[in-house]
Amino acid sequence: MNDGMGGFTCTCNAGYIGDGLTCVDTEPPQFQDGTCPPDLDEVAEAGMSDKMVSWTDPSATDNTGVAPTIVCTPPSGSNFMIGTQDVTCTATDAAGNQATPNCIFEVAITDTEAPQFQDGTCPSDMDVVAGAGMAYRMVSWTDPSATDNSGVAPTIVCTPQSGSNFMIGTQDVICTATDAAGNQATPNCIFEVAVTGYLYFV
């Protein structure tokens, strides 16, 4: 356009701003409908605390006609730990304009593998004698230990618990190992506590 002084000025198209000499792109790109991945649900591999997850990155368009740069964090092909994590994808054009909103989806890795009691840690059967004049005996032991593919120590629960009073007779103690996902070790750790009455000699 002639500026009336023998020069020319630029008129910027929609999505651009300028100073009469140059035009700058100010319009952000847009993600294409239906290309943002859906939430993903995967199961951790046997013996593993994570899983590699891949997807097709979303696509976007820009007013310049040049395809924007798509960056997903974490990127496709990453290893995801057991649990839930968001993936955030951005679309940025050559002028630095970024699409809003971002493309965000969830990756959930489920743990279906039960923990395992460690060999040799389940207590042996126990034989004890009640105190003189007592019908019971307090009995203690070291709880068994267990491992889990998640890398997080399972919760050990023994019923009755160590330090309980056991009446004269025989009673089983059952110990369970449960991981954070609710998977329980099988078989349980089971041992026997036998309490014998105090013998008086005359």
Contacts in CASP RR format, 6 or more apart in sequence:
PFRMAT RR
TARGET T0000
AUTHOR 0000-0000-0000
METHOD contacts of the structure
MODEL  1
MNDGMGGFTCTCNAGYIGDGLTCVDTEPPQFQDGTCPPDLDEVAEAGMSD
KMVSWTDPSATDNTGVAPTIVCTPPSGSNFMIGTQDVTCTATDAAGNQAT
PNCIFEVAITDTEAPQFQDGTCPSDMDVVAGAGMAYRMVSWTDPSATDNS
GVAPTIVCTPQSGSNFMIGTQDVICTATDAAGNQATPNCIFEVAVTGYLY
FV
1 8 0 8 1.000
1 9 0 8 1.000
1 10 0 8 1.000
1 11 0 8 1.000
2 8 0 8 1.000
3 9 0 8 1.000
9 20 0 8 1.000
9 21 0 8 1.000
10 18 0 8 1.000
10 20 0 8 1.000
10 21 0 8 1.000
10 22 0 8 1.000
10 23 0 8 1.000
11 20 0 8 1.000
12 18 0 8 1.000
12 20 0 8 1.000
12 23 0 8 1.000
13 23 0 8 1.000
14 27 0 8 1.000
14 63 0 8 1.000
15 25 0 8 1.000
15 26 0 8 1.000
15 27 0 8 1.000
15 63 0 8 1.000
16 23 0 8 1.000
16 24 0 8 1.000
16 25 0 8 1.000
16 26 0 8 1.000
16 27 0 8 1.000
17 23 0 8 1.000
17 24 0 8 1.000
17 26 0 8 1.000
18 24 0 8 1.000
24 95 0 8 1.000
25 63 0 8 1.000
25 64 0 8 1.000
25 93 0 8 1.000
25 94 0 8 1.000
25 95 0 8 1.000
25 97 0 8 1.000
26 95 0 8 1.000
26 97 0 8 1.000
27 62 0 8 1.000
27 63 0 8 1.000
27 97 0 8 1.000
28 93 0 8 1.000
28 97 0 8 1.000
28 98 0 8 1.000
28 99 0 8 1.000
28 100 0 8 1.000
29 60 0 8 1.000
29 61 0 8 1.000
29 62 0 8 1.000
29 63 0 8 1.000
29 68 0 8 1.000
29 91 0 8 1.000
29 92 0 8 1.000
29 93 0 8 1.000
29 97 0 8 1.000
29 98 0 8 1.000
29 99 0 8 1.000
30 60 0 8 1.000
30 61 0 8 1.000
30 62 0 8 1.000
30 91 0 8 1.000
30 99 0 8 1.000
31 58 0 8 1.000
31 59 0 8 1.000
31 60 0 8 1.000
31 89 0 8 1.000
31 91 0 8 1.000
31 99 0 8 1.000
31 103 0 8 1.000
32 58 0 8 1.000
32 59 0 8 1.000
32 60 0 8 1.000
32 61 0 8 1.000
34 58 0 8 1.000
35 56 0 8 1.000
35 58 0 8 1.000
35 59 0 8 1.000
35 60 0 8 1.000
35 103 0 8 1.000
36 58 0 8 1.000
36 89 0 8 1.000
36 103 0 8 1.000
36 104 0 8 1.000
36 105 0 8 1.000
37 55 0 8 1.000
37 56 0 8 1.000
37 58 0 8 1.000
37 87 0 8 1.000
37 103 0 8 1.000
37 105 0 8 1.000
38 105 0 8 1.000
39 105 0 8 1.000
39 106 0 8 1.000
39 107 0 8 1.000
39 108 0 8 1.000
40 53 0 8 1.000
40 55 0 8 1.000
40 105 0 8 1.000
40 106 0 8 1.000
40 107 0 8 1.000
40 108 0 8 1.000
41 108 0 8 1.000
41 110 0 8 1.000
42 51 0 8 1.000
42 53 0 8 1.000
42 80 0 8 1.000
42 107 0 8 1.000
42 108 0 8 1.000
42 109 0 8 1.000
42 110 0 8 1.000
43 51 0 8 1.000
43 109 0 8 1.000
43 110 0 8 1.000
43 111 0 8 1.000
43 112 0 8 1.000
44 50 0 8 1.000
44 51 0 8 1.000
44 82 0 8 1.000
44 109 0 8 1.000
44 110 0 8 1.000
44 111 0 8 1.000
44 112 0 8 1.000
44 113 0 8 1.000
44 149 0 8 1.000
44 150 0 8 1.000
45 51 0 8 1.000
46 113 0 8 1.000
46 149 0 8 1.000
47 113 0 8 1.000
47 149 0 8 1.000
48 149 0 8 1.000
49 81 0 8 1.000
49 82 0 8 1.000
49 111 0 8 1.000
49 149 0 8 1.000
49 150 0 8 1.000
49 151 0 8 1.000
50 79 0 8 1.000
50 80 0 8 1.000
50 81 0 8 1.000
50 82 0 8 1.000
50 109 0 8 1.000
51 79 0 8 1.000
51 80 0 8 1.000
51 109 0 8 1.000
52 77 0 8 1.000
52 78 0 8 1.000
52 79 0 8 1.000
52 80 0 8 1.000
53 76 0 8 1.000
53 77 0 8 1.000
53 78 0 8 1.000
53 79 0 8 1.000
53 80 0 8 1.000
53 107 0 8 1.000
53 109 0 8 1.000
54 76 0 8 1.000
54 77 0 8 1.000
55 76 0 8 1.000
55 87 0 8 1.000
56 76 0 8 1.000
57 70 0 8 1.000
57 72 0 8 1.000
57 76 0 8 1.000
57 89 0 8 1.000
58 70 0 8 1.000
58 72 0 8 1.000
58 89 0 8 1.000
58 91 0 8 1.000
58 103 0 8 1.000
59 67 0 8 1.000
59 70 0 8 1.000
60 67 0 8 1.000
60 68 0 8 1.000
60 70 0 8 1.000
60 91 0 8 1.000
60 99 0 8 1.000
61 67 0 8 1.000
61 68 0 8 1.000
62 68 0 8 1.000
62 93 0 8 1.000
62 97 0 8 1.000
64 93 0 8 1.000
64 94 0 8 1.000
64 95 0 8 1.000
66 93 0 8 1.000
66 94 0 8 1.000
68 91 0 8 1.000
68 92 0 8 1.000
68 93 0 8 1.000
68 99 0 8 1.000
69 91 0 8 1.000
69 92 0 8 1.000
69 93 0 8 1.000
70 89 0 8 1.000
70 90 0 8 1.000
70 91 0 8 1.000
71 89 0 8 1.000
71 90 0 8 1.000
71 92 0 8 1.000
72 87 0 8 1.000
72 88 0 8 1.000
72 89 0 8 1.000
72 90 0 8 1.000
72 103 0 8 1.000
73 87 0 8 1.000
73 88 0 8 1.000
73 89 0 8 1.000
74 80 0 8 1.000
74 85 0 8 1.000
74 87 0 8 1.000
80 107 0 8 1.000
80 109 0 8 1.000
81 109 0 8 1.000
82 109 0 8 1.000
82 110 0 8 1.000
82 111 0 8 1.000
82 150 0 8 1.000
82 180 0 8 1.000
82 181 0 8 1.000
83 108 0 8 1.000
83 109 0 8 1.000
83 110 0 8 1.000
83 111 0 8 1.000
84 106 0 8 1.000
84 107 0 8 1.000
84 108 0 8 1.000
84 109 0 8 1.000
85 106 0 8 1.000
85 107 0 8 1.000
86 104 0 8 1.000
86 105 0 8 1.000
86 106 0 8 1.000
86 107 0 8 1.000
87 104 0 8 1.000
87 105 0 8 1.000
87 106 0 8 1.000
87 107 0 8 1.000
88 102 0 8 1.000
88 103 0 8 1.000
88 104 0 8 1.000
89 102 0 8 1.000
89 103 0 8 1.000
89 104 0 8 1.000
90 98 0 8 1.000
90 99 0 8 1.000
90 102 0 8 1.000
90 103 0 8 1.000
91 98 0 8 1.000
91 99 0 8 1.000
91 103 0 8 1.000
92 98 0 8 1.000
92 99 0 8 1.000
110 181 0 8 1.000
111 148 0 8 1.000
111 149 0 8 1.000
111 150 0 8 1.000
111 179 0 8 1.000
111 180 0 8 1.000
111 181 0 8 1.000
111 183 0 8 1.000
112 181 0 8 1.000
112 183 0 8 1.000
113 148 0 8 1.000
113 149 0 8 1.000
113 183 0 8 1.000
114 179 0 8 1.000
114 183 0 8 1.000
114 184 0 8 1.000
114 185 0 8 1.000
114 186 0 8 1.000
115 146 0 8 1.000
115 147 0 8 1.000
115 148 0 8 1.000
115 149 0 8 1.000
115 154 0 8 1.000
115 177 0 8 1.000
115 178 0 8 1.000
115 179 0 8 1.000
115 183 0 8 1.000
115 184 0 8 1.000
115 185 0 8 1.000
116 146 0 8 1.000
116 147 0 8 1.000
116 148 0 8 1.000
116 177 0 8 1.000
116 185 0 8 1.000
117 144 0 8 1.000
117 145 0 8 1.000
117 146 0 8 1.000
117 175 0 8 1.000
117 177 0 8 1.000
117 185 0 8 1.000
117 189 0 8 1.000
118 144 0 8 1.000
118 145 0 8 1.000
118 146 0 8 1.000
118 147 0 8 1.000
120 144 0 8 1.000
121 142 0 8 1.000
121 144 0 8 1.000
121 145 0 8 1.000
121 146 0 8 1.000
121 189 0 8 1.000
122 144 0 8 1.000
122 175 0 8 1.000
122 189 0 8 1.000
122 190 0 8 1.000
122 191 0 8 1.000
123 141 0 8 1.000
123 142 0 8 1.000
123 144 0 8 1.000
123 173 0 8 1.000
123 189 0 8 1.000
123 191 0 8 1.000
124 191 0 8 1.000
125 191 0 8 1.000
125 192 0 8 1.000
125 193 0 8 1.000
125 194 0 8 1.000
126 139 0 8 1.000
126 141 0 8 1.000
126 191 0 8 1.000
126 192 0 8 1.000
126 193 0 8 1.000
126 194 0 8 1.000
127 194 0 8 1.000
127 196 0 8 1.000
128 137 0 8 1.000
128 139 0 8 1.000
128 166 0 8 1.000
128 193 0 8 1.000
128 194 0 8 1.000
128 195 0 8 1.000
128 196 0 8 1.000
129 137 0 8 1.000
129 195 0 8 1.000
129 196 0 8 1.000
129 197 0 8 1.000
129 198 0 8 1.000
129 199 0 8 1.000
130 136 0 8 1.000
130 137 0 8 1.000
130 168 0 8 1.000
130 195 0 8 1.000
130 196 0 8 1.000
130 197 0 8 1.000
130 198 0 8 1.000
131 137 0 8 1.000
131 197 0 8 1.000
131 198 0 8 1.000
132 198 0 8 1.000
132 200 0 8 1.000
133 198 0 8 1.000
134 198 0 8 1.000
135 167 0 8 1.000
135 168 0 8 1.000
135 197 0 8 1.000
136 165 0 8 1.000
136 166 0 8 1.000
136 167 0 8 1.000
136 168 0 8 1.000
136 195 0 8 1.000
137 165 0 8 1.000
137 166 0 8 1.000
137 195 0 8 1.000
138 163 0 8 1.000
138 164 0 8 1.000
138 165 0 8 1.000
138 166 0 8 1.000
139 162 0 8 1.000
139 163 0 8 1.000
139 164 0 8 1.000
139 165 0 8 1.000
139 166 0 8 1.000
139 193 0 8 1.000
139 195 0 8 1.000
140 162 0 8 1.000
140 163 0 8 1.000
141 162 0 8 1.000
141 173 0 8 1.000
142 162 0 8 1.000
143 156 0 8 1.000
143 158 0 8 1.000
143 162 0 8 1.000
143 175 0 8 1.000
144 156 0 8 1.000
144 158 0 8 1.000
144 175 0 8 1.000
144 177 0 8 1.000
144 189 0 8 1.000
145 153 0 8 1.000
145 156 0 8 1.000
146 153 0 8 1.000
146 154 0 8 1.000
146 156 0 8 1.000
146 177 0 8 1.000
146 185 0 8 1.000
147 153 0 8 1.000
147 154 0 8 1.000
148 154 0 8 1.000
148 179 0 8 1.000
148 183 0 8 1.000
150 179 0 8 1.000
150 180 0 8 1.000
150 181 0 8 1.000
152 179 0 8 1.000
152 180 0 8 1.000
154 177 0 8 1.000
154 178 0 8 1.000
154 179 0 8 1.000
154 185 0 8 1.000
155 177 0 8 1.000
155 178 0 8 1.000
155 179 0 8 1.000
156 175 0 8 1.000
156 176 0 8 1.000
156 177 0 8 1.000
157 175 0 8 1.000
157 176 0 8 1.000
157 178 0 8 1.000
158 173 0 8 1.000
158 174 0 8 1.000
158 175 0 8 1.000
158 176 0 8 1.000
158 189 0 8 1.000
159 173 0 8 1.000
159 174 0 8 1.000
159 175 0 8 1.000
160 166 0 8 1.000
160 171 0 8 1.000
160 173 0 8 1.000
166 193 0 8 1.000
166 195 0 8 1.000
167 195 0 8 1.000
168 195 0 8 1.000
168 196 0 8 1.000
168 197 0 8 1.000
169 194 0 8 1.000
169 195 0 8 1.000
169 196 0 8 1.000
170 192 0 8 1.000
170 193 0 8 1.000
170 194 0 8 1.000
170 195 0 8 1.000
171 192 0 8 1.000
171 193 0 8 1.000
172 190 0 8 1.000
172 191 0 8 1.000
172 192 0 8 1.000
172 193 0 8 1.000
173 190 0 8 1.000
173 191 0 8 1.000
173 192 0 8 1.000
173 193 0 8 1.000
174 188 0 8 1.000
174 189 0 8 1.000
174 190 0 8 1.000
175 188 0 8 1.000
175 189 0 8 1.000
175 190 0 8 1.000
176 184 0 8 1.000
176 185 0 8 1.000
176 188 0 8 1.000
176 189 0 8 1.000
177 184 0 8 1.000
177 185 0 8 1.000
177 189 0 8 1.000
178 184 0 8 1.000
178 185 0 8 1.000
END
